[in-house]
Amino acid sequence: MRVVFCGTAPGLASASAGHYYAGPGNQFWTFLHQAGFVSSPLAPVDDARVLEHRIGLTDLVKTMAQSHDRGLPYDAEALEAKVSAHRPSWLAFTSKEAGKAAARHAGERPPGLGEQAWTFGGARVFVLPSPSGRNQGRRDYDGRATRLEWWRDLAGEVNR
């Protein structure tokens, strides 16, 4: 596997639809294509097809949908076991919150966006800005004008 994308927990819309990143305004699938991870656009209903591109999808919480990121029962230990077993080259957290939960488990400091100096389950780590519709319209994303710039940086590393 080239990369596994890991979110915090499925949003309410994704849980209802039964597909990853299905919330209104979520740009995950747009970024996946525009950054160059996949050659043609995909939609939430295509989430199983990411395996064709050697991409995995998971969340830190599998037991409940989220309406916010506070107080969720993150299972970083289970994630670490999955990453160790499947051995992706990269583990990309799709929010700082998800990256922060993994960093705590790994004994690391809370991460900023971008490539991290630490690994998780043997995979290199990259923290992306959340693709959620609630995380758009900011003036700055840790020094970048758009979220897509971070996604393109990761794609450049993953596609080497």
N, CA, C and O atoms as a DFTB+ gen file, in Angstrom:
640 C
 N C O
     1  1       0.840      -1.169       0.000
     2  2       0.000       0.000       0.000
     3  2       0.896       1.247       0.000
     4  3       1.893       1.314       0.719
     5  1       0.514       2.229      -0.825
     6  2       1.290       3.475      -0.893
     7  2       0.987       4.380       0.278
     8  3       1.899       4.933       0.892
     9  1      -0.294       4.536       0.595
    10  2      -0.696       5.466       1.649
    11  2      -2.025       5.016       2.238
    12  3      -2.895       4.505       1.534
    13  1      -2.161       5.217       3.538
    14  2      -3.443       5.038       4.217
    15  2      -3.836       6.402       4.762
    16  3      -3.061       7.059       5.457
    17  1      -5.058       6.814       4.432
    18  2      -5.615       8.050       4.968
    19  2      -6.423       7.704       6.203
    20  3      -7.264       6.805       6.176
    21  1      -6.165       8.423       7.289
    22  2      -6.835       8.145       8.557
    23  2      -7.501       9.411       9.089
    24  3      -6.846      10.431       9.305
    25  1      -8.804       9.325       9.293
    26  2      -9.558      10.415       9.897
    27  2      -9.793      10.145      11.368
    28  3      -9.312       9.152      11.914
    29  1     -10.534      11.034      12.003
    30  2     -10.849      10.835      13.413
    31  2     -11.956       9.795      13.567
    32  3     -11.765       8.764      14.212
    33  1     -13.110      10.072      12.970
    34  2     -14.277       9.182      13.042
    35  2     -15.188       9.563      11.881
    36  3     -15.127      10.688      11.385
    37  1     -16.027       8.636      11.450
    38  2     -16.942       9.019      10.368
    39  2     -17.876      10.134      10.825
    40  3     -18.391      10.112      11.943
    41  1     -18.085      11.102       9.948
    42  2     -19.071      12.132      10.233
    43  2     -20.465      11.528      10.166
    44  3     -20.637      10.402       9.700
    45  1     -21.435      12.259      10.619
    46  2     -22.805      11.753      10.632
    47  2     -23.291      11.394       9.227
    48  3     -23.941      10.366       9.042
    49  1     -22.979      12.236       8.233
    50  2     -23.399      11.948       6.855
    51  2     -22.703      10.717       6.316
    52  3     -23.329       9.911       5.628
    53  1     -21.417      10.550       6.609
    54  2     -20.680       9.373       6.148
    55  2     -21.213       8.100       6.804
    56  3     -21.366       7.070       6.149
    57  1     -21.491       8.182       8.089
    58  2     -22.043       7.019       8.794
    59  2     -23.397       6.641       8.205
    60  3     -23.684       5.460       8.010
    61  1     -24.212       7.624       7.926
    62  2     -25.533       7.371       7.346
    63  2     -25.420       6.776       5.944
    64  3     -26.166       5.861       5.596
    65  1     -24.487       7.293       5.138
    66  2     -24.312       6.812       3.769
    67  2     -23.555       5.487       3.709
    68  3     -23.678       4.742       2.737
    69  1     -22.778       5.199       4.742
    70  2     -21.965       3.981       4.734
    71  2     -20.730       4.105       3.862
    72  3     -20.205       3.100       3.382
    73  1     -20.253       5.344       3.649
    74  2     -19.075       5.587       2.814
    75  2     -18.219       6.675       3.441
    76  3     -18.723       7.590       4.092
    77  1     -16.916       6.556       3.231
    78  2     -15.968       7.530       3.766
    79  2     -16.146       8.896       3.116
    80  3     -16.438       8.997       1.925
    81  1     -15.969       9.935       3.905
    82  2     -15.917      11.332       3.448
    83  2     -17.118      11.709       2.582
    84  3     -16.965      12.306       1.517
    85  1     -18.305      11.355       3.048
    86  2     -19.539      11.590       2.285
    87  2     -20.279      12.854       2.710
    88  3     -21.339      13.156       2.161
    89  1     -19.754      13.581       3.655
    90  2     -20.451      14.769       4.149
    91  2     -20.542      15.868       3.112
    92  3     -19.674      15.987       2.247
    93  1     -21.582      16.668       3.194
    94  2     -21.725      17.776       2.255
    95  2     -20.563      18.762       2.437
    96  3     -20.245      19.163       3.556
    97  1     -19.955      19.133       1.348
    98  2     -18.841      20.065       1.410
    99  2     -17.488      19.426       1.680
   100  3     -16.468      20.113       1.630
   101  1     -17.452      18.121       1.966
   102  2     -16.171      17.476       2.213
   103  2     -15.408      17.375       0.893
   104  3     -15.945      16.896      -0.106
   105  1     -14.170      17.822       0.897
   106  2     -13.360      17.878      -0.321
   107  2     -12.397      16.703      -0.474
   108  3     -11.549      16.725      -1.366
   109  1     -12.506      15.681       0.369
   110  2     -11.554      14.572       0.316
   111  2     -11.411      14.018      -1.090
   112  3     -10.293      13.901      -1.591
   113  1     -12.507      13.678      -1.733
   114  2     -12.458      13.024      -3.043
   115  2     -11.940      13.977      -4.116
   116  3     -11.244      13.551      -5.038
   117  1     -12.267      15.240      -4.007
   118  2     -11.743      16.249      -4.934
   119  2     -10.236      16.374      -4.769
   120  3      -9.496      16.358      -5.753
   121  1      -9.777      16.500      -3.518
   122  2      -8.344      16.626      -3.261
   123  2      -7.590      15.376      -3.709
   124  3      -6.492      15.483      -4.254
   125  1      -8.163      14.201      -3.487
   126  2      -7.515      12.952      -3.871
   127  2      -7.190      12.964      -5.358
   128  3      -6.105      12.546      -5.765
   129  1      -8.124      13.439      -6.162
   130  2      -7.908      13.510      -7.610
   131  2      -7.019      14.691      -7.982
   132  3      -6.040      14.511      -8.707
   133  1      -7.330      15.879      -7.510
   134  2      -6.586      17.071      -7.903
   135  2      -5.122      17.033      -7.457
   136  3      -4.264      17.626      -8.111
   137  1      -4.833      16.352      -6.371
   138  2      -3.457      16.234      -5.897
   139  2      -2.670      15.191      -6.683
   140  3      -1.439      15.206      -6.664
   141  1      -3.361      14.286      -7.371
   142  2      -2.674      13.294      -8.187
   143  2      -2.554      11.906      -7.585
   144  3      -1.752      11.100      -8.057
   145  1      -3.328      11.612      -6.561
   146  2      -3.316      10.251      -6.006
   147  2      -4.046       9.266      -6.917
   148  3      -3.663       8.100      -7.016
   149  1      -5.094       9.740      -7.578
   150  2      -5.876       8.912      -8.506
   151  2      -6.009       9.673      -9.824
   152  3      -6.021      10.904      -9.840
   153  1      -6.109       8.933     -10.928
   154  2      -6.108       9.568     -12.249
   155  2      -7.463      10.100     -12.691
   156  3      -7.534      10.971     -13.559
   157  1      -8.523       9.591     -12.110
   158  2      -9.851      10.093     -12.460
   159  2     -10.644      10.333     -11.174
   160  3     -10.379       9.708     -10.148
   161  1     -11.616      11.240     -11.238
   162  2     -12.373      11.573     -10.020
   163  2     -13.112      10.370      -9.440
   164  3     -13.638       9.531     -10.171
   165  1     -13.139      10.308      -8.126
   166  2     -13.902       9.301      -7.392
   167  2     -14.884      10.023      -6.483
   168  3     -14.740      11.216      -6.213
   169  1     -15.876       9.290      -6.019
   170  2     -16.894       9.826      -5.110
   171  2     -16.987       8.893      -3.904
   172  3     -16.423       7.799      -3.928
   173  1     -17.687       9.310      -2.855
   174  2     -17.801       8.443      -1.677
   175  2     -18.268       7.018      -2.002
   176  3     -17.799       6.066      -1.378
   177  1     -19.168       6.858      -2.951
   178  2     -19.644       5.504      -3.283
   179  2     -18.544       4.645      -3.902
   180  3     -18.688       3.426      -3.998
   181  1     -17.447       5.276      -4.322
   182  2     -16.311       4.564      -4.912
   183  2     -15.243       4.228      -3.884
   184  3     -14.148       3.808      -4.259
   185  1     -15.530       4.401      -2.597
   186  2     -14.470       4.287      -1.601
   187  2     -13.733       2.952      -1.626
   188  3     -12.541       2.920      -1.321
   189  1     -14.389       1.858      -1.976
   190  2     -13.705       0.559      -2.044
   191  2     -12.706       0.513      -3.202
   192  3     -11.774      -0.291      -3.185
   193  1     -12.897       1.359      -4.192
   194  2     -12.001       1.367      -5.362
   195  2     -10.633       1.962      -5.069
   196  3      -9.723       1.826      -5.887
   197  1     -10.463       2.611      -3.936
   198  2      -9.148       3.187      -3.653
   199  2      -8.083       2.101      -3.542
   200  3      -6.901       2.362      -3.765
   201  1      -8.496       0.896      -3.201
   202  2      -7.534      -0.212      -3.117
   203  2      -6.870      -0.475      -4.463
   204  3      -5.727      -0.929      -4.508
   205  1      -7.575      -0.194      -5.564
   206  2      -6.994      -0.344      -6.901
   207  2      -5.790       0.575      -7.080
   208  3      -4.916       0.312      -7.906
   209  1      -5.752       1.639      -6.310
   210  2      -4.682       2.630      -6.393
   211  2      -3.681       2.473      -5.254
   212  3      -2.836       3.341      -5.032
   213  1      -3.786       1.345      -4.527
   214  2      -2.920       1.046      -3.388
   215  2      -3.043       2.105      -2.300
   216  3      -2.056       2.542      -1.708
   217  1      -4.305       2.505      -2.057
   218  2      -4.650       3.478      -1.027
   219  2      -5.608       2.821      -0.041
   220  3      -6.502       2.076      -0.443
   221  1      -5.426       3.091       1.233
   222  2      -6.332       2.590       2.258
   223  2      -7.039       3.739       2.964
   224  3      -6.564       4.875       2.958
   225  1      -8.171       3.429       3.566
   226  2      -8.961       4.410       4.319
   227  2      -9.325       3.813       5.672
   228  3      -9.712       2.647       5.757
   229  1      -9.203       4.604       6.720
   230  2      -9.601       4.157       8.045
   231  2      -9.858       5.380       8.923
   232  3      -9.668       6.518       8.494
   233  1     -10.287       5.128      10.144
   234  2     -10.527       6.171      11.138
   235  2      -9.998       5.709      12.488
   236  3      -9.837       4.512      12.724
   237  1      -9.731       6.657      13.365
   238  2      -9.300       6.336      14.728
   239  2     -10.445       5.824      15.590
   240  3     -10.216       5.170      16.608
   241  1     -11.670       6.119      15.188
   242  2     -12.856       5.647      15.902
   243  2     -13.713       4.879      14.915
   244  3     -14.088       5.411      13.871
   245  1     -14.021       3.643      15.232
   246  2     -14.854       2.812      14.361
   247  2     -16.221       2.541      14.979
   248  3     -17.106       1.986      14.327
   249  1     -16.387       2.932      16.231
   250  2     -17.574       2.512      16.973
   251  2     -18.718       3.506      16.966
   252  3     -19.827       3.179      17.389
   253  1     -18.459       4.738      16.482
   254  2     -19.512       5.748      16.535
   255  2     -19.236       6.845      15.526
   256  3     -18.095       7.072      15.125
   257  1     -20.291       7.517      15.125
   258  2     -20.154       8.678      14.249
   259  2     -19.889       9.899      15.115
   260  3     -20.202       9.919      16.305
   261  1     -19.311      10.902      14.500
   262  2     -18.981      12.118      15.237
   263  2     -19.841      13.283      14.793
   264  3     -20.219      13.395      13.626
   265  1     -20.138      14.133      15.735
   266  2     -20.706      15.431      15.386
   267  2     -19.678      16.509      15.722
   268  3     -19.871      17.682      15.404
   269  1     -18.589      16.101      16.367
   270  2     -17.452      16.963      16.708
   271  2     -16.293      16.052      17.053
   272  3     -16.471      14.836      17.118
   273  1     -15.105      16.606      17.277
   274  2     -13.916      15.797      17.568
   275  2     -13.611      15.662      19.060
   276  3     -12.628      15.016      19.424
   277  1     -14.412      16.244      19.911
   278  2     -14.089      16.235      21.339
   279  2     -14.681      15.010      22.039
   280  3     -15.847      14.667      21.843
   281  1     -13.856      14.366      22.852
   282  2     -14.325      13.268      23.682
   283  2     -14.537      11.954      22.955
   284  3     -15.197      11.061      23.487
   285  1     -13.997      11.811      21.756
   286  2     -14.157      10.553      21.024
   287  2     -13.181       9.505      21.563
   288  3     -12.074       9.849      21.977
   289  1     -13.578       8.234      21.562
   290  2     -12.699       7.168      22.070
   291  2     -11.705       6.708      20.996
   292  3     -11.903       5.666      20.372
   293  1     -10.640       7.486      20.782
   294  2      -9.643       7.150      19.767
   295  2      -8.948       5.840      20.106
   296  3      -8.593       5.595      21.259
   297  1      -8.760       5.008      19.102
   298  2      -8.086       3.724      19.302
   299  2      -6.786       3.705      18.501
   300  3      -6.667       2.999      17.499
   301  1      -5.807       4.497      18.965
   302  2      -4.522       4.595      18.282
   303  2      -3.770       3.266      18.332
   304  3      -2.997       2.957      17.426
   305  1      -3.992       2.487      19.377
   306  2      -3.333       1.187      19.483
   307  2      -3.783       0.255      18.358
   308  3      -2.956      -0.421      17.747
   309  1      -5.088       0.214      18.082
   310  2      -5.605      -0.624      16.982
   311  2      -5.099      -0.109      15.637
   312  3      -4.770      -0.897      14.750
   313  1      -5.038       1.206      15.488
   314  2      -4.513       1.770      14.245
   315  2      -3.061       1.365      14.052
   316  3      -2.664       0.969      12.956
   317  1      -2.272       1.463      15.105
   318  2      -0.862       1.081      15.007
   319  2      -0.720      -0.384      14.605
   320  3       0.148      -0.718      13.798
   321  1      -1.548      -1.253      15.149
   322  2      -1.506      -2.676      14.783
   323  2      -1.859      -2.872      13.309
   324  3      -1.217      -3.663      12.616
   325  1      -2.884      -2.151      12.825
   326  2      -3.276      -2.256      11.409
   327  2      -2.171      -1.764      10.486
   328  3      -1.870      -2.394       9.472
   329  1      -1.572      -0.638      10.843
   330  2      -0.500      -0.083      10.015
   331  2       0.687      -1.045       9.996
   332  3       1.274      -1.282       8.941
   333  1       1.039      -1.592      11.140
   334  2       2.144      -2.555      11.216
   335  2       1.856      -3.791      10.367
   336  3       2.755      -4.320       9.713
   337  1       0.606      -4.249      10.376
   338  2       0.242      -5.453       9.622
   339  2       0.196      -5.207       8.114
   340  3       0.624      -6.061       7.338
   341  1      -0.316      -4.052       7.693
   342  2      -0.500      -3.786       6.261
   343  2       0.677      -3.059       5.625
   344  3       0.800      -3.037       4.400
   345  1       1.528      -2.476       6.426
   346  2       2.788      -1.875       6.015
   347  2       2.698      -0.850       4.885
   348  3       3.429      -0.967       3.901
   349  1       1.830       0.142       4.998
   350  2       1.835       1.201       3.988
   351  2       3.128       2.021       4.106
   352  3       3.733       2.089       5.176
   353  1       3.531       2.626       3.018
   354  2       4.703       3.505       3.065
   355  2       4.405       4.763       3.881
   356  3       5.258       5.254       4.621
   357  1       3.160       5.283       3.731
   358  2       2.761       6.522       4.385
   359  2       1.455       6.337       5.140
   360  3       0.581       5.578       4.723
   361  1       1.339       7.037       6.246
   362  2       0.093       7.165       6.981
   363  2      -0.224       8.649       7.010
   364  3       0.520       9.439       7.592
   365  1      -1.335       9.031       6.379
   366  2      -1.707      10.439       6.278
   367  2      -2.943      10.693       7.125
   368  3      -4.013      10.147       6.858
   369  1      -2.790      11.520       8.141
   370  2      -3.917      11.894       8.975
   371  2      -4.655      13.038       8.297
   372  3      -4.039      14.018       7.878
   373  1      -5.968      12.915       8.190
   374  2      -6.750      13.915       7.472
   375  2      -7.259      15.027       8.380
   376  3      -8.280      15.655       8.097
   377  1      -6.547      15.262       9.461
   378  2      -6.803      16.401      10.336
   379  2      -5.701      16.474      11.379
   380  3      -5.055      15.474      11.695
   381  1      -5.498      17.670      11.904
   382  2      -4.543      17.815      13.005
   383  2      -5.015      17.032      14.212
   384  3      -4.193      16.480      14.944
   385  1      -6.326      16.970      14.440
   386  2      -6.859      16.246      15.596
   387  2      -6.470      14.773      15.532
   388  3      -6.039      14.207      16.537
   389  1      -6.614      14.148      14.377
   390  2      -6.227      12.739      14.231
   391  2      -4.722      12.578      14.430
   392  3      -4.277      11.650      15.105
   393  1      -3.941      13.485      13.838
   394  2      -2.493      13.433      14.017
   395  2      -2.085      13.613      15.467
   396  3      -1.150      12.970      15.944
   397  1      -2.791      14.491      16.165
   398  2      -2.497      14.740      17.584
   399  2      -2.758      13.487      18.425
   400  3      -1.975      13.169      19.320
   401  1      -3.849      12.780      18.143
   402  2      -4.160      11.556      18.894
   403  2      -3.084      10.497      18.669
   404  3      -2.679       9.813      19.609
   405  1      -2.624      10.360      17.435
   406  2      -1.565       9.387      17.139
   407  2      -0.247       9.808      17.773
   408  3       0.488       8.972      18.298
   409  1       0.051      11.096      17.727
   410  2       1.294      11.586      18.328
   411  2       1.319      11.304      19.830
   412  3       2.341      10.880      20.371
   413  1       0.186      11.543      20.502
   414  2       0.106      11.240      21.945
   415  2       0.427       9.770      22.197
   416  3       1.196       9.439      23.099
   417  1      -0.167       8.896      21.394
   418  2       0.067       7.452      21.552
   419  2       1.543       7.109      21.328
   420  3       2.100       6.250      22.011
   421  1       2.164       7.789      20.367
   422  2       3.560       7.505      20.021
   423  2       4.551       8.244      20.918
   424  3       5.763       8.092      20.761
   425  1       4.037       9.051      21.866
   426  2       4.920       9.797      22.754
   427  2       5.579      10.993      22.071
   428  3       6.668      11.419      22.456
   429  1       4.909      11.524      21.061
   430  2       5.440      12.662      20.314
   431  2       4.668      13.933      20.661
   432  3       3.600      13.876      21.270
   433  1       5.206      15.047      20.278
   434  2       4.554      16.342      20.493
   435  2       3.414      16.505      19.501
   436  3       3.422      15.862      18.451
   437  1       2.433      17.350      19.806
   438  2       1.344      17.599      18.855
   439  2       1.908      18.103      17.526
   440  3       2.734      19.016      17.509
   441  1       1.469      17.519      16.426
   442  2       2.052      17.857      15.134
   443  2       1.432      19.090      14.484
   444  3       0.288      19.455      14.756
   445  1       2.214      19.712      13.628
   446  2       1.689      20.705      12.706
   447  2       1.346      19.979      11.414
   448  3       1.396      18.750      11.360
   449  1       1.007      20.712      10.397
   450  2       0.730      20.099       9.100
   451  2       2.037      19.704       8.422
   452  3       3.088      20.292       8.679
   453  1       1.958      18.704       7.559
   454  2       3.111      18.279       6.775
   455  2       3.726      16.993       7.274
   456  3       3.186      16.313       8.147
   457  1       4.881      16.676       6.691
   458  2       5.601      15.453       7.067
   459  2       6.108      15.581       8.494
   460  3       6.565      16.643       8.918
   461  1       6.017      14.484       9.222
   462  2       6.461      14.448      10.617
   463  2       7.808      13.746      10.718
   464  3       8.163      12.947       9.852
   465  1       8.547      14.038      11.759
   466  2       9.864      13.432      11.972
   467  2       9.757      12.030      12.575
   468  3      10.763      11.329      12.688
   469  1       8.558      11.620      12.958
   470  2       8.348      10.325      13.588
   471  2       7.555       9.394      12.663
   472  3       6.917       9.839      11.708
   473  1       7.610       8.119      12.963
   474  2       6.844       7.126      12.214
   475  2       5.756       6.563      13.117
   476  3       5.775       6.749      14.334
   477  1       4.816       5.879      12.500
   478  2       3.725       5.268      13.256
   479  2       3.485       3.880      12.674
   480  3       3.097       3.750      11.513
   481  1       3.713       2.847      13.474
   482  2       3.549       1.481      12.984
   483  2       4.477       1.162      11.830
   484  3       4.197       0.262      11.038
   485  1       5.590       1.898      11.724
   486  2       6.557       1.685      10.655
   487  2       6.332       2.550       9.424
   488  3       7.157       2.538       8.511
   489  1       5.242       3.296       9.376
   490  2       4.941       4.145       8.222
   491  2       5.390       5.582       8.472
   492  3       5.348       6.068       9.602
   493  1       5.812       6.242       7.424
   494  2       6.085       7.667       7.507
   495  2       4.762       8.388       7.725
   496  3       3.722       7.930       7.251
   497  1       4.791       9.506       8.432
   498  2       3.572      10.207       8.831
   499  2       3.501      11.588       8.181
   500  3       4.486      12.323       8.113
   501  1       2.291      11.912       7.704
   502  2       2.018      13.230       7.128
   503  2       0.676      13.683       7.689
   504  3      -0.284      12.912       7.700
   505  1       0.601      14.912       8.149
   506  2      -0.648      15.459       8.671
   507  2      -1.184      16.473       7.662
   508  3      -0.507      17.434       7.297
   509  1      -2.408      16.233       7.226
   510  2      -3.084      17.086       6.250
   511  2      -4.113      17.970       6.934
   512  3      -4.624      17.626       8.000
   513  1      -4.416      19.104       6.326
   514  2      -5.551      19.875       6.842
   515  2      -6.835      19.122       6.524
   516  3      -6.947      18.489       5.474
   517  1      -7.780      19.190       7.410
   518  2      -9.030      18.461       7.236
   519  2      -9.722      18.862       5.929
   520  3      -9.783      20.046       5.599
   521  1     -10.241      17.882       5.186
   522  2     -10.995      18.188       3.972
   523  2     -12.445      18.563       4.251
   524  3     -13.202      18.856       3.326
   525  1     -12.827      18.553       5.511
   526  2     -14.207      18.857       5.891
   527  2     -14.632      20.226       5.375
   528  3     -13.830      21.157       5.302
   529  1     -15.892      20.328       5.025
   530  2     -16.451      21.607       4.612
   531  2     -16.368      22.660       5.703
   532  3     -16.373      23.858       5.421
   533  1     -16.292      22.204       6.967
   534  2     -16.177      23.148       8.088
   535  2     -14.790      23.768       8.178
   536  3     -14.590      24.733       8.916
   537  1     -13.828      23.223       7.435
   538  2     -12.447      23.701       7.504
   539  2     -12.055      24.396       6.193
   540  3     -10.959      24.180       5.674
   541  1     -12.935      25.210       5.675
   542  2     -12.595      25.922       4.441
   543  2     -12.760      27.419       4.625
   544  3     -13.410      27.883       5.562
   545  1     -12.164      28.156       3.718
   546  2     -12.310      29.599       3.752
   547  2     -11.381      30.322       4.692
   548  3     -11.511      31.531       4.884
   549  1     -10.436      29.598       5.288
   550  2      -9.460      30.291       6.130
   551  2      -8.488      31.056       5.247
   552  3      -8.327      30.743       4.067
   553  1      -7.860      32.034       5.810
   554  2      -6.886      32.840       5.071
   555  2      -5.576      32.084       4.883
   556  3      -4.844      32.332       3.925
   557  1      -5.279      31.164       5.793
   558  2      -3.971      30.521       5.816
   559  2      -4.108      29.126       6.425
   560  3      -4.824      28.939       7.410
   561  1      -3.432      28.171       5.845
   562  2      -3.386      26.803       6.370
   563  2      -1.931      26.493       6.719
   564  3      -1.217      25.866       5.936
   565  1      -1.503      26.934       7.889
   566  2      -0.119      26.748       8.349
   567  2       0.889      27.152       7.282
   568  3       1.800      26.394       6.949
   569  1       0.713      28.351       6.755
   570  2       1.666      28.884       5.798
   571  2       1.345      28.631       4.335
   572  3       2.077      29.077       3.452
   573  1       0.277      27.930       4.076
   574  2      -0.139      27.672       2.697
   575  2      -1.462      28.369       2.453
   576  3      -2.285      28.490       3.360
   577  1      -1.666      28.824       1.235
   578  2      -2.899      29.545       0.904
   579  2      -4.105      28.611       0.818
   580  3      -5.233      29.030       1.075
   581  1      -3.870      27.345       0.456
   582  2      -4.984      26.403       0.302
   583  2      -4.643      25.062       0.928
   584  3      -3.475      24.728       1.127
   585  1      -5.671      24.314       1.230
   586  2      -5.484      22.953       1.746
   587  2      -4.886      22.047       0.680
   588  3      -4.075      21.172       0.985
   589  1      -5.285      22.257      -0.570
   590  2      -4.819      21.418      -1.666
   591  2      -3.301      21.415      -1.776
   592  3      -2.722      20.404      -2.174
   593  1      -2.646      22.509      -1.438
   594  2      -1.182      22.550      -1.507
   595  2      -0.555      21.466      -0.630
   596  3       0.407      20.815      -1.038
   597  1      -1.097      21.274       0.571
   598  2      -0.588      20.214       1.456
   599  2      -0.828      18.843       0.837
   600  3       0.046      17.977       0.890
   601  1      -1.998      18.640       0.253
   602  2      -2.318      17.359      -0.374
   603  2      -1.380      17.083      -1.543
   604  3      -0.970      15.940      -1.750
   605  1      -1.038      18.110      -2.303
   606  2      -0.095      17.935      -3.421
   607  2       1.299      17.612      -2.912
   608  3       2.010      16.819      -3.529
   609  1       1.704      18.214      -1.792
   610  2       3.004      17.880      -1.205
   611  2       3.067      16.404      -0.857
   612  3       4.045      15.726      -1.171
   613  1       2.024      15.910      -0.209
   614  2       2.010      14.486       0.137
   615  2       2.012      13.626      -1.120
   616  3       2.750      12.643      -1.186
   617  1       1.213      13.969      -2.106
   618  2       1.175      13.177      -3.348
   619  2       2.557      13.116      -3.997
   620  3       2.953      12.078      -4.528
   621  1       3.274      14.212      -3.952
   622  2       4.644      14.209      -4.503
   623  2       5.534      13.201      -3.814
   624  3       6.342      12.537      -4.464
   625  1       5.397      13.078      -2.495
   626  2       6.177      12.094      -1.742
   627  2       5.700      10.668      -2.011
   628  3       6.507       9.768      -2.244
   629  1       4.394      10.475      -1.977
   630  2       3.814       9.133      -2.143
   631  2       4.065       8.581      -3.552
   632  3       4.294       7.384      -3.728
   633  1       4.020       9.461      -4.542
   634  2       4.134       9.012      -5.938
   635  2       5.571       8.927      -6.438
   636  3       5.790       8.681      -7.624
   637  1       6.553       9.124      -5.563
   638  2       7.976       9.013      -5.967
   639  2       8.326       7.617      -6.371
   640  3       9.470       7.348      -6.736
